[in-house]
């Protein structure tokens, strides 16, 4: 499976800064082989970043999406609006779940709507520190996955159209990272859970949570980790490129 390294820029950069960063990422990763690369800028940047990356190997994704194609939903962006601007959408990020109250059911509706529109979807799941301390990690992840895939009804997704990102909430933006063993345990569990829910034999599962050039290689050495959803380090082209380079040896197995 080709590793995927996706950079989530979150609410950072102006359009001009985003274009500069996108070009720097493309240049810094131009020699990367055997690794899929994507950047997820804010909605306001999508067209400009898409144009800046045209002809490069770096794909463009959106950080969120709404679950209806159109209607009276002020401020929202539908899958049909994103089609043509990007190839990938992220849904269920913990910041949206915990800061904005996004529910498991809403994440599922976003997944279903995006797949209908022909977009590839990255579904983020993960537990809080309290849930981990109470040994609830697997039950939380299972609940989130089951709700997401339940929205698809009896129509299982194509395995290449869905990516799962495991991001323990306690490791996002904190500088604290799950150990490779902790991340592997949950990512391996996710693969089994996705197979049971959808029939997808080998789901692509990324790790997200304070991934840096320092810890990337040890994470990618684990067999169930197929790449990374990178936050802060994706805002520095050199750091992001170093993470991409760390994923390259994982291609061989």
C-alpha positions in Angstrom: 0.0 0.0 0.0 1.3 3.4 -0.9 1.8 5.5 2.2 -0.1 8.8 2.3 1.2 11.9 4.0 -1.5 14.6 4.3 -0.8 18.0 5.7 -3.7 19.6 7.6 -3.0 23.4 7.6 -6.0 24.1 9.8 -6.8 27.8 10.2 -3.4 29.0 9.1 -1.9 31.1 6.3 -3.4 33.7 4.1 -4.2 32.8 0.5 -0.8 34.2 -0.6 1.1 32.5 2.1 -0.7 29.2 1.3 0.3 29.4 -2.3 3.9 30.0 -1.3 3.8 27.1 1.1 2.2 24.8 -1.5 4.9 25.6 -4.0 7.6 25.0 -1.4 6.1 21.7 -0.4 5.9 20.6 -4.1 9.6 21.6 -4.6 10.8 20.0 -1.4 9.0 16.7 -2.2 9.7 16.6 -5.9 12.1 13.7 -5.6 9.8 11.6 -3.3 9.0 8.2 -4.8 6.4 5.7 -3.7 4.6 8.1 -1.3 1.3 9.9 -1.9 1.2 13.5 -0.7 -1.7 15.9 0.0 -2.2 19.3 1.5 -5.4 20.4 3.1 -5.6 24.2 3.1 -8.6 26.3 4.3 -11.6 26.6 2.0 -10.6 30.1 0.9 -7.3 28.8 -0.5 -8.5 25.7 -2.5 -8.7 27.2 -6.0 -5.4 29.1 -5.7 -3.5 26.1 -4.1 -5.0 23.7 -6.7 -3.7 26.0 -9.5 -0.3 26.4 -7.8 0.1 22.6 -7.6 -1.2 21.7 -11.0 1.3 19.4 -12.7 2.9 18.3 -9.4 2.5 15.1 -7.5 0.9 16.9 -4.5 -2.9 16.5 -4.2 -5.3 18.9 -2.6 -7.8 18.2 0.1 -10.4 20.1 2.1 -10.6 20.2 5.8 -14.3 19.7 6.1 -17.5 19.3 4.1 -21.3 19.6 4.6 -23.7 16.7 4.2 -26.1 18.3 1.8 -25.5 19.1 -1.9 -27.2 22.5 -1.6 -29.8 24.5 0.4 -30.2 27.0 3.2 -27.1 26.2 5.1 -25.4 29.5 5.6 -21.6 29.3 5.7 -21.4 25.6 4.7 -19.6 24.1 1.7 -21.1 21.1 0.0 -19.4 18.1 -1.7 -20.6 19.3 -5.1 -18.9 22.7 -4.5 -15.7 20.9 -3.7 -15.7 18.6 -6.7 -13.1 20.0 -9.1 -11.4 22.0 -6.4 -10.0 19.0 -4.5 -9.9 15.2 -4.6 -9.9 14.5 -0.9 -12.0 15.7 2.1 -11.4 15.3 5.8 -14.3 14.7 8.2 -14.6 14.0 11.9 -11.4 15.8 12.9 -11.4 16.0 16.7 -11.3 19.8 16.7 -14.6 19.8 14.9 -16.0 17.1 17.2 -14.9 18.7 20.5 -14.9 22.4 19.7 -17.9 22.6 17.4 -20.0 19.7 18.7 -19.9 17.6 15.5 -21.6 14.3 16.2 -20.7 10.8 15.0 -24.0 10.7 13.0 -23.0 14.0 11.2 -19.6 12.6 10.4 -21.3 9.6 8.8 -23.6 11.9 6.7 -20.6 13.9 5.5 -18.9 10.6 4.5 -21.9 9.4 2.6 -22.4 12.7 0.8 -18.8 13.0 -0.2 -18.6 9.5 -1.6 -21.8 10.2 -3.7 -20.0 13.3 -5.1 -17.0 11.2 -6.1 -14.6 12.5 -3.5 -12.1 10.5 -1.5 -12.8 10.8 2.2 -10.6 10.7 5.2 -12.5 9.9 8.4 -10.8 10.9 11.7 -11.4 9.0 14.9 -9.8 8.9 18.3 -10.2 9.1 22.0 -9.7 11.7 24.6 -7.1 11.4 27.4 -9.9 10.6 29.9 -11.3 7.9 27.6 -7.8 6.3 27.2 -7.3 6.4 31.0 -10.6 4.6 31.4 -9.5 1.9 28.9 -12.3 3.0 26.5 -10.1 3.6 23.4 -11.3 0.7 21.4 -15.0 1.2 22.3 -14.8 4.9 21.3 -13.1 4.2 18.0 -15.6 1.4 17.3 -18.5 3.7 18.0 -17.1 6.4 15.7 -16.4 4.0 12.9 -19.8 2.2 13.1 -21.7 5.5 13.0 -19.7 6.7 10.0 -20.2 3.6 8.0 -23.8 3.1 9.0 -24.7 6.2 7.0 -23.7 4.3 3.8 -26.5 1.8 4.3 -26.0 -1.5 2.3 -23.7 0.1 -0.2 -20.1 -0.7 0.9 -17.5 1.9 -0.2 -14.7 1.2 -2.6 -11.6 0.5 -0.4 -9.5 3.1 -2.2 -12.1 5.8 -1.5 -11.9 5.8 2.3 -9.0 6.5 4.5 -9.2 6.4 8.3 -7.0 8.7 10.4 -6.4 7.7 14.0 -5.7 10.8 16.0 -5.7 10.4 19.8 -7.1 13.7 21.0 -4.6 13.9 23.8 -1.8 14.0 21.2 -3.0 16.7 18.9 -1.1 19.9 19.1 0.2 19.0 22.5 3.6 17.8 21.6 2.7 14.5 23.2 2.7 11.6 20.7 1.3 8.1 21.1 4.2 5.6 21.2 4.6 3.6 18.1 3.3 0.6 20.0 0.2 2.5 21.2 -0.5 3.8 17.7 0.1 0.4 16.1 -2.3 -1.3 18.5 -5.1 1.1 17.6 -4.4 1.3 13.9 -4.4 -2.5 13.7 -7.7 -2.6 15.6 -9.1 -0.1 13.1 -8.2 -2.3 10.1 -10.1 -5.2 11.7 -13.1 -3.0 12.6 -13.3 -1.5 9.1 -13.1 -4.9 7.5 -16.0 -6.1 9.7 -18.1 -3.0 9.0 -17.5 -2.7 5.3 -15.8 -5.7 3.9 -12.7 -3.6 2.9 -9.9 -6.1 3.3 -7.0 -3.6 3.8 -8.2 -0.2 4.8 -5.6 2.6 4.7 -5.1 3.9 8.2 -3.0 7.0 9.1 -1.7 8.2 12.4 -2.2 11.8 13.4 -1.1 13.5 16.5 2.1 15.6 16.8 3.9 13.8 14.0 7.3 15.3 13.4 10.5 14.5 11.5 11.9 13.1 14.7 9.2 10.5 15.4 7.9 9.8 11.9 10.2 6.9 11.0 9.5 5.0 14.2 5.7 5.4 13.6 6.0 4.3 9.9 8.0 1.2 10.9 4.8 -0.2 12.4 3.0 -2.5 10.0 -0.6 -1.1 10.5 0.4 2.6 10.0 0.0 3.5 6.4 1.0 7.2 6.6 0.2 10.3 8.6 -2.2 13.2 9.0 0.3 16.0 9.9 -0.7 19.2 11.7 1.8 21.8 12.8 4.8 20.3 10.9 2.9 20.6 7.6 3.2 24.4 7.9 7.0 24.1 7.3 7.9 22.7 3.9 11.2 21.2 5.1 9.7 19.5 8.1 6.8 18.1 6.0 9.2 16.9 3.3 11.3 15.1 6.0 8.1 13.3 7.1 7.4 12.3 3.5 11.0 11.0 3.2 10.5 9.0 6.4 7.5 7.3 4.8 9.4 6.2 1.7 11.1 3.1 3.3 7.7 1.9 4.4 6.9 1.2 0.7 9.0 -2.0 0.8 7.0 -3.3 3.7 
